Structure formats: C-alpha cells, structure tokens
Amino acid sequence: MSQDTKLVDLGAERAKRVHDLNEKRLNEVRLAFEQAMPLVKAAKKPKKKPKKR
C-alpha cells in the first residue's frame, strides 16, 4: 500500500476552503463598511507651551 502516503483528509480540506471563503466575505464586508463609514484618525494634540509668568 504505497498510496497511503497520498491520502488527503477531505474534511480538513473542506474546512480550510470554507474558512477561506468566510475570510474573503469578511474582508469584503470590512472594506464596504470602511467606505461607508471611514474611521476618523485622531489628530495628535499639540504640546502645550508653558505659560509665561
């Protein structure tokens, strides 16, 4: 039985494929959401100068 080394776990392959499809769909939804509601990056607050006395 030299062909035993070439066996493929179809369940694992299917799970990997389903995971890839879900990841692709998630990325598409994430991109659509970012286009619809872009995240506003917080502006850096300038350092306050010390008051002169």
mmJSON file of the N, C-alpha and C atoms, coordinates in Angstrom:
{"data_MODEL":{"atom_site":{
"group_PDB":["ATOM","ATOM","ATOM","ATOM","ATOM","ATOM","ATOM","ATOM","ATOM","ATOM","ATOM","ATOM","ATOM","ATOM","ATOM","ATOM","ATOM","ATOM","ATOM","ATOM","ATOM","ATOM","ATOM","ATOM","ATOM","ATOM","ATOM","ATOM","ATOM","ATOM","ATOM","ATOM","ATOM","ATOM","ATOM","ATOM","ATOM","ATOM","ATOM","ATOM","ATOM","ATOM","ATOM","ATOM","ATOM","ATOM","ATOM","ATOM","ATOM","ATOM","ATOM","ATOM","ATOM","ATOM","ATOM","ATOM","ATOM","ATOM","ATOM","ATOM","ATOM","ATOM","ATOM","ATOM","ATOM","ATOM","ATOM","ATOM","ATOM","ATOM","ATOM","ATOM","ATOM","ATOM","ATOM","ATOM","ATOM","ATOM","ATOM","ATOM","ATOM","ATOM","ATOM","ATOM","ATOM","ATOM","ATOM","ATOM","ATOM","ATOM","ATOM","ATOM","ATOM","ATOM","ATOM","ATOM","ATOM","ATOM","ATOM","ATOM","ATOM","ATOM","ATOM","ATOM","ATOM","ATOM","ATOM","ATOM","ATOM","ATOM","ATOM","ATOM","ATOM","ATOM","ATOM","ATOM","ATOM","ATOM","ATOM","ATOM","ATOM","ATOM","ATOM","ATOM","ATOM","ATOM","ATOM","ATOM","ATOM","ATOM","ATOM","ATOM","ATOM","ATOM","ATOM","ATOM","ATOM","ATOM","ATOM","ATOM","ATOM","ATOM","ATOM","ATOM","ATOM","ATOM","ATOM","ATOM","ATOM","ATOM","ATOM","ATOM","ATOM","ATOM","ATOM","ATOM","ATOM","ATOM","ATOM"],
"id":[1,2,3,4,5,6,7,8,9,10,11,12,13,14,15,16,17,18,19,20,21,22,23,24,25,26,27,28,29,30,31,32,33,34,35,36,37,38,39,40,41,42,43,44,45,46,47,48,49,50,51,52,53,54,55,56,57,58,59,60,61,62,63,64,65,66,67,68,69,70,71,72,73,74,75,76,77,78,79,80,81,82,83,84,85,86,87,88,89,90,91,92,93,94,95,96,97,98,99,100,101,102,103,104,105,106,107,108,109,110,111,112,113,114,115,116,117,118,119,120,121,122,123,124,125,126,127,128,129,130,131,132,133,134,135,136,137,138,139,140,141,142,143,144,145,146,147,148,149,150,151,152,153,154,155,156,157,158,159],
"type_symbol":["N","C","C","N","C","C","N","C","C","N","C","C","N","C","C","N","C","C","N","C","C","N","C","C","N","C","C","N","C","C","N","C","C","N","C","C","N","C","C","N","C","C","N","C","C","N","C","C","N","C","C","N","C","C","N","C","C","N","C","C","N","C","C","N","C","C","N","C","C","N","C","C","N","C","C","N","C","C","N","C","C","N","C","C","N","C","C","N","C","C","N","C","C","N","C","C","N","C","C","N","C","C","N","C","C","N","C","C","N","C","C","N","C","C","N","C","C","N","C","C","N","C","C","N","C","C","N","C","C","N","C","C","N","C","C","N","C","C","N","C","C","N","C","C","N","C","C","N","C","C","N","C","C","N","C","C","N","C","C"],
"label_atom_id":["N","CA","C","N","CA","C","N","CA","C","N","CA","C","N","CA","C","N","CA","C","N","CA","C","N","CA","C","N","CA","C","N","CA","C","N","CA","C","N","CA","C","N","CA","C","N","CA","C","N","CA","C","N","CA","C","N","CA","C","N","CA","C","N","CA","C","N","CA","C","N","CA","C","N","CA","C","N","CA","C","N","CA","C","N","CA","C","N","CA","C","N","CA","C","N","CA","C","N","CA","C","N","CA","C","N","CA","C","N","CA","C","N","CA","C","N","CA","C","N","CA","C","N","CA","C","N","CA","C","N","CA","C","N","CA","C","N","CA","C","N","CA","C","N","CA","C","N","CA","C","N","CA","C","N","CA","C","N","CA","C","N","CA","C","N","CA","C","N","CA","C","N","CA","C","N","CA","C","N","CA","C","N","CA","C"],
"label_alt_id":[null,null,null,null,null,null,null,null,null,null,null,null,null,null,null,null,null,null,null,null,null,null,null,null,null,null,null,null,null,null,null,null,null,null,null,null,null,null,null,null,null,null,null,null,null,null,null,null,null,null,null,null,null,null,null,null,null,null,null,null,null,null,null,null,null,null,null,null,null,null,null,null,null,null,null,null,null,null,null,null,null,null,null,null,null,null,null,null,null,null,null,null,null,null,null,null,null,null,null,null,null,null,null,null,null,null,null,null,null,null,null,null,null,null,null,null,null,null,null,null,null,null,null,null,null,null,null,null,null,null,null,null,null,null,null,null,null,null,null,null,null,null,null,null,null,null,null,null,null,null,null,null,null,null,null,null,null,null,null],
"label_comp_id":["MET","MET","MET","SER","SER","SER","GLN","GLN","GLN","ASP","ASP","ASP","THR","THR","THR","LYS","LYS","LYS","LEU","LEU","LEU","VAL","VAL","VAL","ASP","ASP","ASP","LEU","LEU","LEU","GLY","GLY","GLY","ALA","ALA","ALA","GLU","GLU","GLU","ARG","ARG","ARG","ALA","ALA","ALA","LYS","LYS","LYS","ARG","ARG","ARG","VAL","VAL","VAL","HIS","HIS","HIS","ASP","ASP","ASP","LEU","LEU","LEU","ASN","ASN","ASN","GLU","GLU","GLU","LYS","LYS","LYS","ARG","ARG","ARG","LEU","LEU","LEU","ASN","ASN","ASN","GLU","GLU","GLU","VAL","VAL","VAL","ARG","ARG","ARG","LEU","LEU","LEU","ALA","ALA","ALA","PHE","PHE","PHE","GLU","GLU","GLU","GLN","GLN","GLN","ALA","ALA","ALA","MET","MET","MET","PRO","PRO","PRO","LEU","LEU","LEU","VAL","VAL","VAL","LYS","LYS","LYS","ALA","ALA","ALA","ALA","ALA","ALA","LYS","LYS","LYS","LYS","LYS","LYS","PRO","PRO","PRO","LYS","LYS","LYS","LYS","LYS","LYS","LYS","LYS","LYS","PRO","PRO","PRO","LYS","LYS","LYS","LYS","LYS","LYS","ARG","ARG","ARG"],
"label_asym_id":["A","A","A","A","A","A","A","A","A","A","A","A","A","A","A","A","A","A","A","A","A","A","A","A","A","A","A","A","A","A","A","A","A","A","A","A","A","A","A","A","A","A","A","A","A","A","A","A","A","A","A","A","A","A","A","A","A","A","A","A","A","A","A","A","A","A","A","A","A","A","A","A","A","A","A","A","A","A","A","A","A","A","A","A","A","A","A","A","A","A","A","A","A","A","A","A","A","A","A","A","A","A","A","A","A","A","A","A","A","A","A","A","A","A","A","A","A","A","A","A","A","A","A","A","A","A","A","A","A","A","A","A","A","A","A","A","A","A","A","A","A","A","A","A","A","A","A","A","A","A","A","A","A","A","A","A","A","A","A"],
"label_entity_id":["1","1","1","1","1","1","1","1","1","1","1","1","1","1","1","1","1","1","1","1","1","1","1","1","1","1","1","1","1","1","1","1","1","1","1","1","1","1","1","1","1","1","1","1","1","1","1","1","1","1","1","1","1","1","1","1","1","1","1","1","1","1","1","1","1","1","1","1","1","1","1","1","1","1","1","1","1","1","1","1","1","1","1","1","1","1","1","1","1","1","1","1","1","1","1","1","1","1","1","1","1","1","1","1","1","1","1","1","1","1","1","1","1","1","1","1","1","1","1","1","1","1","1","1","1","1","1","1","1","1","1","1","1","1","1","1","1","1","1","1","1","1","1","1","1","1","1","1","1","1","1","1","1","1","1","1","1","1","1"],
"label_seq_id":[1,1,1,2,2,2,3,3,3,4,4,4,5,5,5,6,6,6,7,7,7,8,8,8,9,9,9,10,10,10,11,11,11,12,12,12,13,13,13,14,14,14,15,15,15,16,16,16,17,17,17,18,18,18,19,19,19,20,20,20,21,21,21,22,22,22,23,23,23,24,24,24,25,25,25,26,26,26,27,27,27,28,28,28,29,29,29,30,30,30,31,31,31,32,32,32,33,33,33,34,34,34,35,35,35,36,36,36,37,37,37,38,38,38,39,39,39,40,40,40,41,41,41,42,42,42,43,43,43,44,44,44,45,45,45,46,46,46,47,47,47,48,48,48,49,49,49,50,50,50,51,51,51,52,52,52,53,53,53],
"pdbx_PDB_ins_code":[null,null,null,null,null,null,null,null,null,null,null,null,null,null,null,null,null,null,null,null,null,null,null,null,null,null,null,null,null,null,null,null,null,null,null,null,null,null,null,null,null,null,null,null,null,null,null,null,null,null,null,null,null,null,null,null,null,null,null,null,null,null,null,null,null,null,null,null,null,null,null,null,null,null,null,null,null,null,null,null,null,null,null,null,null,null,null,null,null,null,null,null,null,null,null,null,null,null,null,null,null,null,null,null,null,null,null,null,null,null,null,null,null,null,null,null,null,null,null,null,null,null,null,null,null,null,null,null,null,null,null,null,null,null,null,null,null,null,null,null,null,null,null,null,null,null,null,null,null,null,null,null,null,null,null,null,null,null,null],
"Cartn_x":[0.824,0.0,0.879,1.503,2.358,1.544,0.27,-0.561,-1.104,-0.865,-1.35,-0.758,0.422,1.053,0.387,-0.387,-1.02,-2.473,-2.916,-4.285,-4.486,-5.643,-5.963,-7.16,-7.075,-8.183,-9.185,-10.242,-11.206,-11.925,-12.148,-12.796,-11.948,-10.659,-9.756,-9.659,-9.59,-9.524,-10.788,-11.94,-13.206,-13.262,-12.844,-12.852,-11.941,-10.788,-9.867,-10.501,-11.176,-11.81,-12.952,-13.761,-14.862,-14.313,-13.223,-12.595,-12.123,-11.497,-11.013,-12.171,-13.286,-14.457,-15.032,-15.116,-15.634,-14.702,-13.397,-12.431,-12.547,-12.755,-12.919,-14.178,-15.267,-16.522,-16.372,-15.687,-15.46,-14.651,-13.623,-12.812,-13.637,-14.519,-15.372,-16.313,-16.896,-17.798,-17.014,-15.815,-14.99,-14.642,-14.281,-13.966,-15.195,-16.347,-17.577,-17.917,-17.738,-18.033,-17.08,-15.796,-14.826,-15.121,-15.646,-16.004,-17.248,-18.195,-19.443,-19.222,-18.446,-18.197,-16.703,-15.946,-14.498,-14.152,-13.162,-12.711,-11.913,-12.262,-11.555,-10.352,-9.203,-7.994,-7.845,-7.579,-7.454,-6.223,-6.428,-5.313,-4.458,-3.17,-2.275,-2.466,-2.561,-2.721,-1.376,-1.338,-0.058,0.338,1.614,2.097,1.841,1.327,1.042,2.337,2.473,3.635,3.38,4.412,4.218,3.879,2.993,2.581,3.718,3.863,4.874,4.306,5.106,4.65,5.398],
"Cartn_y":[-1.177,0.0,1.255,1.527,2.702,3.974,3.845,5.015,5.622,5.005,5.534,6.912,7.185,8.482,9.606,9.281,10.299,10.556,9.988,10.192,11.646,12.172,13.551,13.536,14.288,14.403,15.397,14.869,15.728,16.649,16.205,17.049,18.267,18.058,19.173,20.124,19.575,20.422,21.249,20.635,21.371,22.476,22.17,23.175,24.35,24.044,25.1,25.968,25.318,26.054,26.923,26.39,27.16,28.337,28.11,29.189,30.3,29.914,30.903,31.693,31.023,31.717,32.699,32.274,33.153,34.349,34.109,35.189,36.193,35.697,36.583,37.436,36.81,37.542,38.585,38.222,39.15,40.361,40.124,41.231,42.14,41.564,42.376,43.249,42.687,43.452,44.541,44.214,45.192,46.37,46.085,47.158,48.014,47.379,48.126,49.021,48.512,49.297,50.481,50.264,51.353,52.435,52.046,53.043,53.807,53.129,53.777,54.665,54.2,54.945,54.928,55.802,55.787,56.134,55.483,55.738,57.033,57.916,59.181,58.95,59.244,59.073,60.281,60.024,61.099,61.934,63.238,64.137,64.222,64.323,64.432,65.798,65.788,67.037,67.734,69.019,69.716,69.88,69.866,70.034,71.476,71.639,72.982,73.644,74.882,75.639,76.095,76.101,76.579,78.072,78.426,79.832,80.662,81.867,82.799,83.499,83.641,84.312,85.581],
"Cartn_z":[0.0,0.0,0.0,-1.079,-1.186,-1.407,-1.684,-1.938,-0.644,0.487,1.764,2.069,1.588,1.863,1.079,0.062,-0.763,-0.374,0.741,1.174,1.619,1.3,1.653,2.589,3.667,4.602,4.008,3.416,2.74,3.713,4.91,5.914,6.242,6.399,6.706,5.513,4.313,3.12,2.96,3.238,3.131,4.188,5.388,6.452,6.09,5.491,5.083,3.991,3.04,1.95,2.466,3.359,3.942,4.732,5.45,6.216,5.272,4.152,3.187,2.595,2.3,1.75,2.768,4.023,5.066,5.278,5.216,5.381,4.236,3.027,1.859,2.023,2.441,2.639,3.747,4.816,5.918,5.451,4.64,4.126,3.222,2.407,1.536,2.36,3.4,4.268,5.0,5.456,6.155,5.243,3.986,3.039,2.751,2.573,2.309,3.503,4.692,5.892,6.01,5.714,5.794,4.761,3.597,2.594,3.014,3.615,4.023,5.245,6.178,7.413,7.711,7.069,7.294,8.74,9.226,10.589,10.597,11.524,11.643,12.535,11.997,12.801,13.707,14.953,15.933,15.62,15.596,15.345,16.609,16.4,17.548,18.194,19.491,20.216,20.291,19.95,20.054,21.522,21.757,23.117,23.538,24.732,25.236,25.696,25.326,25.773,27.212,28.018,29.407,29.411,30.323,30.42,30.999,30.446,30.957,32.174,33.199,34.408,34.608],
"occupancy":[1.0,1.0,1.0,1.0,1.0,1.0,1.0,1.0,1.0,1.0,1.0,1.0,1.0,1.0,1.0,1.0,1.0,1.0,1.0,1.0,1.0,1.0,1.0,1.0,1.0,1.0,1.0,1.0,1.0,1.0,1.0,1.0,1.0,1.0,1.0,1.0,1.0,1.0,1.0,1.0,1.0,1.0,1.0,1.0,1.0,1.0,1.0,1.0,1.0,1.0,1.0,1.0,1.0,1.0,1.0,1.0,1.0,1.0,1.0,1.0,1.0,1.0,1.0,1.0,1.0,1.0,1.0,1.0,1.0,1.0,1.0,1.0,1.0,1.0,1.0,1.0,1.0,1.0,1.0,1.0,1.0,1.0,1.0,1.0,1.0,1.0,1.0,1.0,1.0,1.0,1.0,1.0,1.0,1.0,1.0,1.0,1.0,1.0,1.0,1.0,1.0,1.0,1.0,1.0,1.0,1.0,1.0,1.0,1.0,1.0,1.0,1.0,1.0,1.0,1.0,1.0,1.0,1.0,1.0,1.0,1.0,1.0,1.0,1.0,1.0,1.0,1.0,1.0,1.0,1.0,1.0,1.0,1.0,1.0,1.0,1.0,1.0,1.0,1.0,1.0,1.0,1.0,1.0,1.0,1.0,1.0,1.0,1.0,1.0,1.0,1.0,1.0,1.0,1.0,1.0,1.0,1.0,1.0,1.0],
"B_iso_or_equiv":[0.0,0.0,0.0,0.0,0.0,0.0,0.0,0.0,0.0,0.0,0.0,0.0,0.0,0.0,0.0,0.0,0.0,0.0,0.0,0.0,0.0,0.0,0.0,0.0,0.0,0.0,0.0,0.0,0.0,0.0,0.0,0.0,0.0,0.0,0.0,0.0,0.0,0.0,0.0,0.0,0.0,0.0,0.0,0.0,0.0,0.0,0.0,0.0,0.0,0.0,0.0,0.0,0.0,0.0,0.0,0.0,0.0,0.0,0.0,0.0,0.0,0.0,0.0,0.0,0.0,0.0,0.0,0.0,0.0,0.0,0.0,0.0,0.0,0.0,0.0,0.0,0.0,0.0,0.0,0.0,0.0,0.0,0.0,0.0,0.0,0.0,0.0,0.0,0.0,0.0,0.0,0.0,0.0,0.0,0.0,0.0,0.0,0.0,0.0,0.0,0.0,0.0,0.0,0.0,0.0,0.0,0.0,0.0,0.0,0.0,0.0,0.0,0.0,0.0,0.0,0.0,0.0,0.0,0.0,0.0,0.0,0.0,0.0,0.0,0.0,0.0,0.0,0.0,0.0,0.0,0.0,0.0,0.0,0.0,0.0,0.0,0.0,0.0,0.0,0.0,0.0,0.0,0.0,0.0,0.0,0.0,0.0,0.0,0.0,0.0,0.0,0.0,0.0,0.0,0.0,0.0,0.0,0.0,0.0],
"pdbx_formal_charge":[null,null,null,null,null,null,null,null,null,null,null,null,null,null,null,null,null,null,null,null,null,null,null,null,null,null,null,null,null,null,null,null,null,null,null,null,null,null,null,null,null,null,null,null,null,null,null,null,null,null,null,null,null,null,null,null,null,null,null,null,null,null,null,null,null,null,null,null,null,null,null,null,null,null,null,null,null,null,null,null,null,null,null,null,null,null,null,null,null,null,null,null,null,null,null,null,null,null,null,null,null,null,null,null,null,null,null,null,null,null,null,null,null,null,null,null,null,null,null,null,null,null,null,null,null,null,null,null,null,null,null,null,null,null,null,null,null,null,null,null,null,null,null,null,null,null,null,null,null,null,null,null,null,null,null,null,null,null,null],
"auth_seq_id":[1,1,1,2,2,2,3,3,3,4,4,4,5,5,5,6,6,6,7,7,7,8,8,8,9,9,9,10,10,10,11,11,11,12,12,12,13,13,13,14,14,14,15,15,15,16,16,16,17,17,17,18,18,18,19,19,19,20,20,20,21,21,21,22,22,22,23,23,23,24,24,24,25,25,25,26,26,26,27,27,27,28,28,28,29,29,29,30,30,30,31,31,31,32,32,32,33,33,33,34,34,34,35,35,35,36,36,36,37,37,37,38,38,38,39,39,39,40,40,40,41,41,41,42,42,42,43,43,43,44,44,44,45,45,45,46,46,46,47,47,47,48,48,48,49,49,49,50,50,50,51,51,51,52,52,52,53,53,53],
"auth_comp_id":["MET","MET","MET","SER","SER","SER","GLN","GLN","GLN","ASP","ASP","ASP","THR","THR","THR","LYS","LYS","LYS","LEU","LEU","LEU","VAL","VAL","VAL","ASP","ASP","ASP","LEU","LEU","LEU","GLY","GLY","GLY","ALA","ALA","ALA","GLU","GLU","GLU","ARG","ARG","ARG","ALA","ALA","ALA","LYS","LYS","LYS","ARG","ARG","ARG","VAL","VAL","VAL","HIS","HIS","HIS","ASP","ASP","ASP","LEU","LEU","LEU","ASN","ASN","ASN","GLU","GLU","GLU","LYS","LYS","LYS","ARG","ARG","ARG","LEU","LEU","LEU","ASN","ASN","ASN","GLU","GLU","GLU","VAL","VAL","VAL","ARG","ARG","ARG","LEU","LEU","LEU","ALA","ALA","ALA","PHE","PHE","PHE","GLU","GLU","GLU","GLN","GLN","GLN","ALA","ALA","ALA","MET","MET","MET","PRO","PRO","PRO","LEU","LEU","LEU","VAL","VAL","VAL","LYS","LYS","LYS","ALA","ALA","ALA","ALA","ALA","ALA","LYS","LYS","LYS","LYS","LYS","LYS","PRO","PRO","PRO","LYS","LYS","LYS","LYS","LYS","LYS","LYS","LYS","LYS","PRO","PRO","PRO","LYS","LYS","LYS","LYS","LYS","LYS","ARG","ARG","ARG"],
"auth_asym_id":["A","A","A","A","A","A","A","A","A","A","A","A","A","A","A","A","A","A","A","A","A","A","A","A","A","A","A","A","A","A","A","A","A","A","A","A","A","A","A","A","A","A","A","A","A","A","A","A","A","A","A","A","A","A","A","A","A","A","A","A","A","A","A","A","A","A","A","A","A","A","A","A","A","A","A","A","A","A","A","A","A","A","A","A","A","A","A","A","A","A","A","A","A","A","A","A","A","A","A","A","A","A","A","A","A","A","A","A","A","A","A","A","A","A","A","A","A","A","A","A","A","A","A","A","A","A","A","A","A","A","A","A","A","A","A","A","A","A","A","A","A","A","A","A","A","A","A","A","A","A","A","A","A","A","A","A","A","A","A"],
"auth_atom_id":["N","CA","C","N","CA","C","N","CA","C","N","CA","C","N","CA","C","N","CA","C","N","CA","C","N","CA","C","N","CA","C","N","CA","C","N","CA","C","N","CA","C","N","CA","C","N","CA","C","N","CA","C","N","CA","C","N","CA","C","N","CA","C","N","CA","C","N","CA","C","N","CA","C","N","CA","C","N","CA","C","N","CA","C","N","CA","C","N","CA","C","N","CA","C","N","CA","C","N","CA","C","N","CA","C","N","CA","C","N","CA","C","N","CA","C","N","CA","C","N","CA","C","N","CA","C","N","CA","C","N","CA","C","N","CA","C","N","CA","C","N","CA","C","N","CA","C","N","CA","C","N","CA","C","N","CA","C","N","CA","C","N","CA","C","N","CA","C","N","CA","C","N","CA","C","N","CA","C","N","CA","C","N","CA","C"],
"pdbx_PDB_model_num":[1,1,1,1,1,1,1,1,1,1,1,1,1,1,1,1,1,1,1,1,1,1,1,1,1,1,1,1,1,1,1,1,1,1,1,1,1,1,1,1,1,1,1,1,1,1,1,1,1,1,1,1,1,1,1,1,1,1,1,1,1,1,1,1,1,1,1,1,1,1,1,1,1,1,1,1,1,1,1,1,1,1,1,1,1,1,1,1,1,1,1,1,1,1,1,1,1,1,1,1,1,1,1,1,1,1,1,1,1,1,1,1,1,1,1,1,1,1,1,1,1,1,1,1,1,1,1,1,1,1,1,1,1,1,1,1,1,1,1,1,1,1,1,1,1,1,1,1,1,1,1,1,1,1,1,1,1,1,1]
}}}
